[in-house]
């Protein structure tokens, strides 16, 4: 026969639900982080294959992550309505200016429902000069990649596999982060570009 839970049991159950609800998601694939880099950047013990992700450039040209094969990519999922995203964008722009090229690109992928126009306006207002404009008009990037909130940033190796993830905003142009990303670029063989 079922009995009404005691007040202590109710409190414990509520605490368990709270802990599960707000526990940081290490990975959607069950990988265990190998290490934690600057500002809590989690790196995986084994590189993870990523699902197909479709998005567009500023002219509406369809792209996928496969279009960046051979480069290390820092994929930042963001939106103009997200205050922490807006704050970190200049640091992503600075990182692209410092390290961007044939071997590396910051792919700042907007999930704005309003389209590329709001991204272009934001870039003008904030003086973003080095980042290309990308948008996910379907806004499916978050569910496709198992992202629970923006900003979330994935570090992707030259073979298109996720090797790390950071949830939340950070200073991407800090010396520690620039060194961390530079080391990831250096690990990729030069002949893969």
ZIGIRA-V160051 format. One line per field, one symbol per residue. ss: DSSP state (@ for helix, = for strand, . for the rest). phi: phi as a letter, one per 30 degrees, with the letter a starting at -180 (. if undefined). Layout:
ss: ???
phi: ???
//
This chain:
ss: ......@@@@@@@@@@@@@@@@..........====.@@@.========....====....===@@@@...=======....@@@@@@@@@@@@@@@@@.=..=======.....@@@@@@@@@@@.......==.....@@@@.......=====....=======.......@@@@@@@@@@@@@..@@@.
phi: .dcdddeddddddddddddddcddddadcidcddaccehiddcddbecdcdebcabddciddbbdddcejcdbccccbaddcedddddeeddddddddcdldcabdcdcdcdddjdedddddeddcidbcddcbbcddhcedddciccacdbbcccddcicdcaabcjdacdcdeddddeddddddddddddc
//
